[in-house]
């Protein structure tokens, strides 16, 4: 309808670092991710990649550089191996297993009756939410992406699954650029930079400790979630 969703939103994301994006529903988090993925182009302002306007970069090469794990994981009604391998036709089973190990999915897959040949069912409903998320993460790892976007990927997970995905994020810090969109404050505490969105604006930006000292929007989210 022409309404501005994001405005006064200037963010810098450094290579090899973890940037967390937080904010209430409707703050503009998903729109920011869509812009990064170039589902939309900004009406005003620019998105620069190493100083180059994103609109000048090949869309195919740009999206091949990005792995996305979202809250609503889409799995095909096929085997686990084929679901992991969907973006890398021709990958060997050893490559698939290596990606699953790095995503902390290998052990539960091996425990299934048919292992990597287990059919996940329509949209993956034969698996739990945490298992589906780890399959999606293995898919992104196999793709060898330079940028990993986790869009509310841990919001509906049990504590064990969330902890395992957090372990992977720590392991790739310095090698991959991670963009972490989250509601849970526990998910963003180790980020190098936290971007706080409110009504389409970046209202705070900094490390966890800096923003707690600021006693602003993020500190208030933390107080509400922790019950303090």
C-alpha distance (Angstrom), angle and dihedral (degrees) to the residues before:
residue distance angle dihedral
X1 . . .
X2 3.78 . .
X3 3.80 95.7 .
X4 3.79 115.1 144.8
X5 3.80 112.3 -113.9
X6 3.80 98.9 178.5
X7 3.79 125.4 30.4
X8 3.80 133.2 152.6
X9 3.80 86.1 20.4
X10 3.78 109.3 145.5
X11 3.79 114.1 162.3
X12 3.80 133.0 167.7
X13 3.81 118.8 -158.3
X14 3.78 116.6 -167.3
X15 3.82 123.0 -145.6
X16 3.78 115.2 -102.7
X17 3.79 92.5 16.1
X18 3.80 134.1 107.7
X19 3.80 114.7 -116.0
X20 3.80 115.8 -171.1
X21 3.79 122.5 -158.9
X22 3.79 115.8 -159.5
X23 3.77 135.9 171.8
X24 3.77 143.7 119.5
X25 3.80 122.3 -72.7
X26 3.80 109.3 -70.2
X27 3.79 94.1 23.1
X28 3.81 92.5 118.8
X29 3.82 102.8 -98.8
X30 3.81 96.0 129.0
X31 3.80 91.8 44.3
X32 3.81 90.2 53.8
X33 3.82 90.3 51.9
X34 3.82 91.0 47.1
X35 3.81 89.4 53.2
X36 3.80 91.4 50.6
X37 3.81 89.4 50.7
X38 3.81 87.7 45.6
X39 3.77 96.0 -123.8
X40 3.81 82.1 137.7
X41 3.79 134.8 18.6
X42 3.81 119.2 -134.2
X43 3.79 116.8 -105.7
X44 3.78 90.1 -146.9
X45 3.77 130.7 22.2
X46 3.79 126.8 14.4
X47 3.78 143.4 -98.2
X48 3.78 109.7 -133.8
X49 3.79 126.9 -162.7
X50 3.82 108.8 -164.2
X51 3.80 86.9 -24.9
X52 3.84 94.9 -49.5
X53 3.80 120.3 116.4
X54 3.80 108.5 -112.1
X55 3.82 89.6 -131.9
X56 3.82 88.7 65.8
X57 3.81 93.7 55.3
X58 3.81 122.2 88.8
X59 3.80 106.9 -97.2
X60 3.81 91.7 -144.5
X61 3.81 94.5 52.5
X62 3.81 91.9 43.6
X63 3.80 94.5 53.0
X64 3.79 91.2 44.8
X65 3.80 87.2 59.7
X66 3.81 92.0 56.9
X67 3.80 130.5 74.0
X68 3.80 117.9 -165.8
X69 3.79 128.3 -160.7
X70 3.79 110.8 -178.5
X71 3.78 135.4 -178.9
X72 3.81 91.1 -105.2
X73 3.80 103.0 53.8
X74 3.79 115.6 -164.1
X75 3.80 114.5 -145.3
X76 3.78 124.5 177.5
X77 3.80 122.1 -125.5
X78 3.80 90.3 -102.2
X79 3.78 141.1 91.9
X80 3.78 123.3 -53.4
X81 3.81 90.1 -115.5
X82 3.81 92.6 54.5
X83 3.79 91.9 46.1
X84 3.80 91.1 54.4
X85 3.80 91.0 44.0
X86 3.81 96.0 48.7
X87 3.82 94.6 108.8
X88 3.81 96.5 38.6
X89 3.79 110.4 51.4
X90 3.77 110.9 -161.5
X91 3.80 99.1 23.7
X92 3.79 112.5 149.9
X93 3.79 122.3 -114.6
X94 3.81 88.0 -112.4
X95 3.81 90.1 57.1
X96 3.80 89.8 48.4
X97 3.81 91.9 49.7
X98 3.80 91.7 47.3
X99 3.82 90.3 53.7
X100 3.81 90.3 47.8
X101 3.80 90.9 51.0
X102 3.79 91.5 52.4
X103 3.82 88.9 49.6
X104 3.84 90.7 49.9
X105 3.80 89.1 -118.5
X106 3.82 101.0 111.1
X107 3.82 97.5 84.3
X108 3.80 96.4 52.6
X109 3.83 91.2 43.0
X110 3.80 91.9 52.9
X111 3.80 88.5 50.1
X112 3.81 92.2 59.7
X113 3.85 117.7 96.7
X114 3.81 93.9 -109.8
X115 3.80 98.8 25.3
X116 3.79 112.3 -153.4
X117 3.83 89.9 -1.8
X118 3.81 91.5 62.0
X119 3.81 112.0 124.8
X120 3.80 109.3 -126.3
X121 3.82 94.8 -153.9
X122 3.78 128.2 -133.3
X123 3.83 108.2 -20.2
X124 3.80 87.8 -12.0
X125 3.79 96.4 -70.8
X126 3.81 91.6 150.0
X127 3.81 86.8 71.7
X128 3.79 131.6 64.5
X129 3.79 121.2 -109.2
X130 3.79 92.1 -103.4
X131 3.79 91.9 49.5
X132 3.81 91.7 50.5
X133 3.79 90.8 51.0
X134 3.80 92.0 51.6
X135 3.84 90.6 49.2
X136 3.82 88.1 52.9
X137 3.80 90.5 48.9
X138 3.82 90.9 50.0
X139 3.81 87.7 51.6
X140 3.82 90.5 54.5
X141 3.82 91.8 45.7
X142 3.81 92.0 51.8
X143 3.80 88.1 52.2
X144 3.86 87.6 60.9
X145 3.78 92.3 -138.4
X146 3.78 123.4 -172.4
X147 3.81 91.4 -148.9
X148 3.81 125.0 44.1
X149 3.80 119.9 -165.7
X150 3.79 116.6 -164.9
X151 3.81 104.2 -169.8
X152 3.81 106.9 -168.2
X153 3.80 84.6 -42.2
X154 3.80 94.7 151.7
X155 3.81 99.9 37.1
X156 3.82 96.1 100.9
X157 3.80 99.0 31.8
X158 3.78 129.9 112.6
X159 3.79 115.2 -110.8
X160 3.82 93.8 -101.4
X161 3.82 94.2 53.5
X162 3.80 91.6 44.8
X163 3.80 90.4 50.2
X164 3.81 91.7 51.2
X165 3.81 92.8 51.3
X166 3.80 89.4 47.6
X167 3.82 88.3 53.1
X168 3.81 89.6 55.4
X169 3.81 92.1 49.4
X170 3.80 89.7 54.0
X171 3.81 91.0 48.7
X172 3.84 94.1 56.4
X173 3.79 96.6 42.7
X174 3.80 107.6 126.1
X175 3.81 92.9 22.1
X176 3.81 102.9 57.2
X177 3.78 130.9 33.2
X178 3.80 107.5 -122.9
X179 3.80 124.3 -159.3
X180 3.78 109.6 -167.8
X181 3.81 119.8 -167.8
X182 3.78 110.0 -169.6
X183 3.78 147.2 157.5
X184 3.80 95.3 -163.2
X185 3.77 112.1 85.0
X186 3.81 89.8 -153.6
X187 3.83 88.3 66.4
X188 3.80 96.7 58.3
X189 3.79 105.0 42.1
X190 3.81 94.7 100.3
X191 3.81 95.5 47.0
X192 3.79 117.9 123.2
X193 3.79 90.1 -137.3
X194 3.80 130.5 15.5
X195 3.80 118.5 -158.1
X196 3.81 114.4 -160.2
X197 3.81 115.9 -157.2
X198 3.79 124.0 -163.9
X199 3.82 124.2 172.6
X200 3.81 90.8 -17.0
X201 3.79 96.0 -51.0
X202 3.80 132.1 105.6
X203 3.80 99.7 -120.9
X204 3.81 99.0 169.0
X205 3.78 136.7 16.9
X206 3.79 131.5 176.3
X207 3.79 145.0 76.2
X208 3.80 123.6 -39.1
X209 3.80 93.4 -104.9
X210 3.81 93.1 46.3
X211 3.80 92.8 51.2
X212 3.80 93.6 46.7
X213 3.80 89.6 53.6
X214 3.80 88.6 49.5
X215 3.84 88.3 61.0
X216 3.80 91.3 -150.2
X217 3.78 135.5 121.4
X218 3.82 98.5 -38.6
X219 3.80 92.4 45.4
X220 3.81 88.4 52.9
X221 3.85 91.4 50.8
X222 3.80 88.0 51.1
X223 3.82 93.0 50.1
X224 3.82 91.5 49.5
X225 3.82 94.4 48.4
X226 3.79 95.1 43.4
X227 3.80 93.1 45.8
X228 3.79 92.4 -124.7
